[in-house]
């Protein structure tokens, strides 16, 4: 059940969001260094965490692609908002409707 729920999460989209937050944190970190703020270490930790989450999201997606569920392969989409399709969808269609 957990594997089915993990397949529904758009990990590439989350990875790009974390990357955006990482660059926002990087800019804030550099600004905090420039003004010698006390928040410098906190912003550094948040920036590292955001980039690590970004890499983690793309790594999980690569693992999902390489691991087959139920012996079926997955067809990749370029759009991270659309779910993946099963490769043998055509054969399932022919079995059900012909």
Helices and strands as residue ranges (DSSP letters): H 2-8, H 11-34, H 40-66, E 74-75, E 85-86, H 89-97
